[in-house]
Amino acid sequence: MSQGRQVVDLSGPGWRLLMDSKASWQSDELFLPPVDLSKVPTNAPTGGWSSLEAGTQVSVPGTVEEYLGKGLGPDSLTKGVSWWTRTFQVPEIPRDGILRLAFDSVRLRAEVYANGHLVAYDLVGNTPFDADLTPLLRDGTLKPGQQATLAVRVTNPGGNCDWKDMEPIAWGKYLLPIGHGFSGITGGVKLIATSPLYISDLYLQNTSKPRSINAITSIRNDSGKDVRATMQLAIREHDGKPVLSEKVVLTLHPGEINLPVPLEVPDAKLLDPDHPNLYTAEVSLEKENSTVDTFNANFGFRWFAPDGFDSDAVLRLNGKRIVVRTAISWGFWPINGLFPTPELAERQVKVAKAFGLNMLNFHRGIGSPIVLDKADELGLLYFEEPGAYVSAKDDPFA
């Protein structure tokens, strides 16, 4: 059994999609994060769990409109409940290991079931969330080496097919900010097994000194006791050439901590639209001379800020004046409506640069990480317009 991180990509083919037209959802009680799953009702398919086997074969990421709609437009939008299902093999992990599902994004409400047990609920939509499968391992519901069923109940309360964001989505007694009305599992899905000590995130925070960053590592200790560990942080150029290495000895209490480590690379190559210089940061955790987890992220050394208020106001990138030339990206994509393939994301960035632009705007919506990664790789700035919340700005729930 592996002691380190195991990742199984559940994206791609192997899924089935079924519309549950008889499902009740219009008057549901809705739950904001953090969610206590014990208070969330279990919603089985109206035709029973076995009915999901009759679904259409699909791939994930995907949208209902892509597979069951009539083209991409207002007439294709489908309100209500859809079920996205597949099987997976439960990995062999240590007795005290952690097993979770990581979703990049779902629109809109997601209720996640493993072998019929509710393991996650997400209402925010279009953002990452996890489902903890560990309790089902502990009680024997999931058994290593055996097949299990994953079922995601996705509810679409509505949305639009244009740029307007003045009217909210009404869901029973609730108001939600408007958004594009397509629905489905709109990002990747991964099965992740780790030791009880693992890295949950790595954030490379730029500073006003462009060649200085704060590497903020989020570490979880689910062992229930204090753990002595060593964290190794390495920076390398995108081609693999090492640049910097730091080691920190830690005593980690149970729960999660965010550990900032300030780093400076005096000779770092700065990132701008003409010079898309990328670096990779990798964090590893060691316990008792054994590596228990690793995590990496790409980033660029840069700083963008306004300057010269009340005198000669300008925008500066890496200390130099920049005039941004931008246009709106509406956030609608061919085939599925809601998200790009890596090829389409690359095409959009290249077309923008061919037009002479150095920036694009995500118009009134959450930006796609696929697009942001391509923009960093090819040299394009992005502005993420907050938007949409004007539609329900006075509603506390929204």
N, C-alpha and C positions, 0 to 999 in steps of 0.2 A: 504494500500500500504506500502511495506517494505521501511524503511529508510536506511537500511544497504545494504551490498553487496548481490546480488542474482547471483548465477552461475547455468546455465543450460548446461549440457554436451551434445553437439550435435554429439559426436563421436559415433561409433558403427553402427548398422544397420539402415535402413531408408533412405539410399542414393540411387541415380541412377547414372549410368555412361554411357556416350554416346560419341563415337568418332565422331568428325566433320571433316570428310575426305576432304570436299570441302572448309574448312575454309582457308583463306589466312593468312599467318604469316611470310613467308620467307623474305619479304622486309619491315617488320614493323619498325617504329621508336621505339627505346627502351628508357626507362626512368630510371635513377638512383635515389635513395633516396637522399633528400626528394622529393616526387612526388606531383606536382600540378595536382590534378585530373581533373581540368577544361581543361587541355591541352592534356589529354589522350582520344583517340577516344573510343566510345562505340562499342563493337563488339558483336552483337546479334548472336545466332546460325544461321547457313545458312539455316536451315529448319524452322526457327521461334522458339519462346520460347516454344510453345506447343509441338515441336518435342522432347523436353527433357524428356517428360513423357514416351517415348518408350525405355528409357535406361535400361540397365541391373541392377538388384537390387544388391547392394554392401554394404560393411561396410567401414567406415573410422576410422583409417588410412587405406590406400590401394594404390595399384599402378595399372596402366593400364595393365602392364604385368601380374600381379597376376590374373586378371579377364578376360582379352581379349588376352593375349599373348599365345605363344606356348612354355611353360616351361620358365626357367630362363637361358638365355644365349644370345649371340649376335643376334640370329635369332628372339628373342622375342621382341627386342627393337622397340618401335613404336614412330616415330617422328610425330610431328603435334599437333593438338588441341584436347583435351578431355574436356567434361563438367561433373562436379560432382554437383548434385542437391539434395535438400531435402526441406521439409517445416518445419517451426517451429512456435510456438505460441509466439507472442510478449508479454512480461511480463508487468504486471501492475507496474508502477514505478511513483514516484513523478513527478509533472509537470516539475520541473527543473532538473530531473535526467539525467544521462548519460547512454547510451546503446551502447555497442560495441561487436564485434566479435573478439575473440583472437585465432589466428592460431599458432600452435606450429611449423609447417613447411609444405612447399609445394615445389615440384620440377617440373619445374623450375619457369617459369613465372606464376604468379597468378593474374587474374583479377576477382574481387569479386563483385557480383551483388546481391542486395536485391530488390525484386519486379521489376527487370529490370533496376535498377539504379546502376551505378558504384559507389562502396563505398571503394574500396581498390585496389592497384596495387603493386605487389612486384616482383622484378626481381632477387634479390640476391639469393633466393632459400635456402632451408634447414635451415632457421632461423626464429625465431618468428616475427610476425607482427600482427597489429590490423586493424580492419575496424570499423570506427565510424558510427554508425547508428543514432546518435542523431539528425542530421539535418532532416532525414526522419521522425522522430517522431514529430519534430516541425512543418513540413509542412503537416502532415497528411497522408503521403505515407504509413507509418506504424502506425497501430492503436492498442493500448494495448488490449489484449484479443482476437485479431483476428489472423488468420493464415497468414504467409508470406512465400515467396519462396526465398531460398538461392541458388545461382548458382555460381560455381567457374569454370572459364575458365582457364585451365592449358595448357601451351604450352611447348612441349619438343623439343628443337632444336637439340638434339643428345647427345652423350656421349659415354662412353666405358664400357666394361665388363671385364676389367683387371686392372693392377696396373699402367699402363703407363700414364704419365702426360706431355709428351713432346709436343704434338700437341694440339692447342686450338680448341674450337668449333667455327666454322664460322657461324654467323647468319647475313645474308645480308652483310652490310658494317662493322659489329661489330665482334670483337673477344672476346670470353668468356673463362675463365679458364676451363679446362677439368673437368669432374666429371662423376660419375656413371650414365649410360644412362637411368635408370628407371624413371618413372614420375608418379605423382599423388599427393594426399593429404597425406603426409607422417607423420603427427603428429595429435594430438588431436585438436578438434575445440570446443570452449566454447562461450556461449552467456553470457555476464557479464553486469549486471545493478548495478550502484552505484549512490550515491549522487554526486553533483558537486565537492565535496571534497573527494578525494580517493587516495589510495596508489597504485602507478603503478609498483613499484618494491622494492625489499629488497636485498641488496648485503652485505654478511658477508665477509669482507676483512681481510684475515690473515695478520699478521705482523711478523717482525723478532723476536719479543718476543712471543713465541708460545701461551701463555695463554692470550694474548691481541689481540683484534680485533677492527676493525672499522665497526660498523653497519651503512651502508649507505642506508637511506630510501629515495626513490623517491616519492614525493607527488605532485599531480596535484590539482590545484584550478581552476576549470572552471566556477566559479560563476560570474566572471567579476568584483569582488570587493575584498578588503582585508577581510580576515577571521581570527578571533581569535580562536585558537584550542589548545588542549593538546594532545601530543603524548606520549603514554605509551609503553615502550620497555621492554619485559621480555625474559629472557633466562631460559630454563629448560632442564634437562636431557631428553633423548629420552623416558624414562619411565614416564615422566610427573613431576618429582621432581623439584620444583623451585630452581633456582640458583641465579638469580640476577634480579633486576627490576629498571628501570630508568624512570623518568617523565620529559618531556620538554614542556614548554609553548611557543607557537609560534604565530607570526602574519604572515600569509601566503598571499603573494601578488598573483594576477592572473598569471597563467602559471604553470610551473613545477620547483621545486627546488630539489636538492640532499642534504640531511641533514646527515652529518657524525656524529656519536656519538661514541667516543672511550670508550671501555669497557675492564675491566680486571677481570678475574676470577682466583685468585691465586691457587685455588684447582682444577682447571679444569683437567679432564682426557684427555691426549693428544691422537690424532688419528694417528695410523700407521697401516701397514698391519697386524700386530699381535694383534692389539687392536683397532678395528673399533668403537671407542667411538664417538657417534653422539649426538649433541645437537639440540634443536629447538629454533629459535628466532621468537617471535611474536610481531608485532607492531599493536597498535590500535590507532585510531584517535577519539577524543571526541570533540564535539562542543555543548555548552550549556547543559552540563551534560548528553549528549546522545552520544552513540557510533555510528559513521557514517561509519567506515570501519575498517577491520582487515586484516592482511596479515601475513603469516608465511613462514619460510624457514628452512631447515635442513642444518647443517654445522658441521665441526670438527675443533678443535683447533690444528693447525699444522703449520710448516714452513719448506720449502724445499729450499736448496740453495747450490751452490758450495762454496768451501772454500779452502784456502791455495794455491792460485795462485803463480806460479814461485818458489814454495818451495816443498810442499807436497799436491798437488791438490786432493781434495776428494769431494764427495757429502755428504751433511748432511741433515738428516730429524730430526727435533726437537733437533738440536744440536749434534746428534750422527751420526757417519759415517754410510752410507748405500751403499751397492753395489746393483745396480738395475739389476734384471734378467728379461728380457722382450722379447717379440716377437711381430710380426706384426699381427694386426687384419685387414683384408682386407676391412671390411665394407660391405660385401655381406651377405645377410641373406636369409634363406629358405622362401619359399612361395611368398614373395613380392619383394625380391631382395635388398631393400634399407634400411629397418629399422627392429629392433628386437621387438618381444613381450617381456613383462617383464620376462616371463618364459625362453625365449632364452637368454636374457641378463644375467639372474642369472646363467644359465647353463654355459655360456662362462666364467664368472668370477670364478665359482667353478672349472671348468676344468683347467683354468690357475693356480689357487692355487694348484690344485692336481699335476700339473707338477712341482711345486716348484718355480713358478714365483711370483714376487711381483709387476710386472708392465705389462701392455700391451700398444701397440701403436695404435692409430687411424691412419691408413696409408693414408696420403695425403688427408685428408678429415675432415669435421666437425664432431665432436663426438656426439653421441646420448645421450641426457640427461637421457634416460632410463638406458643406460649402466653406465653412471657416477653415478647415484643414487645407482645402485646395487653395484658398486665398492666401494662406500663409506660405504654402509651398511655391506658388507662382508669383506672389508679390501683388497683393491687392488689399486695401483697407476696407473695413466693413463698419457700417453704422447700424445699430439695432434700435429702430424706433420703438419707444415704449408702447404707444398707441393702444387701441382696443379698450383700455380701461375707462375711456371717456363714456362708454356705453353704460357702465354701471358704477361710476366712481363714487356715488353717494350711498351705495348698498354695502353694509359691513361684511356680508357673506362674500360678495364678489371681491 
